[in-house]
Amino acid sequence: MSQVPQHRARKRFGQNFLRDSGIIGRIIRAIGPRDQDRLVEIGPGQGALTEPLLEATGKLEVIELDRDLIPGLRVKFFNYPQFEIHEGDALAFDFAALKGDGPALRVVGNLPYNISTPLIVHLLQAENAVADMHFMLQKEVVERLAAEPGGPDWGRLSVMAQYYCQVEQLFIVPPEAFVPRPKVDSAIVRLTPHAQIPHPADDTELLFALVKMAFGQRRKTLRNNFKGRVSAETLEDIGIDPGRRPQTLSVEEYVRIANRVACDDVAQGGES
């Protein structure tokens, strides 16, 4: 098989190329690719994950922003007729359109640290388009995704991710597995969208706006952070102490607040 020409990692794209064959094998085993899968890799880089994924299934779609990498990928994988490259920014990519009427996408990737959080949010909001996601991320981001209420890592990202998905932190990847070496540890995370959302919000935009408001000042209470939007009386009426801090609330409790606010907004709109 042809080799991809050497490519200098670009800082503006947050590129760190995975080189450790043991880690690569462990990631592929965690993904467990199957012939019937619709696999999509974000940021294939020089093909470290691309090659074993293609060997496993014979077909793969990739999304790559760095146009200088694309010719090398075409050369390296020319003998796979079902290898398809989408040139563009994954943050603006329409994953629902890519899925179309076909099976839900299995999305994988070694994500640049600088876009990981907004990209995950973008994918989570592509409802019903994604079967699961396996990502290599900065370890701190994975810890926030997989956090539990009451802990120091529980925050806005935790609530958003766990509203949509089951989150599993799989294993740590040390800096020496990459070229160039990043300054932080990485980790592999599996995100599996719920077949049915356990605590559905009547208005998800309102839910996440309220979550953002709640975590605006983590050390302050809900009474302070929701001032002017959700009264202490409303919180008490639905069984939530307004003196609690935002990191102590579960996803279900945030949904309960949002659904009450949505109901009150409708009632007030009808009275006007």
Beta strands, then each sheet from edge to edge (+ up, - down):
strand 1: 17-18
strand 2: 38-42
strand 3: 59-64
strand 4: 82-87
strand 5: 105-110
strand 6: 130-138
strand 7: 165-173
strand 8: 178-179
strand 9: 186-193
sheet 1: 1+ 8-
sheet 2: 4+ 3+ 2+ 5+ 6+ 9- 7+
end
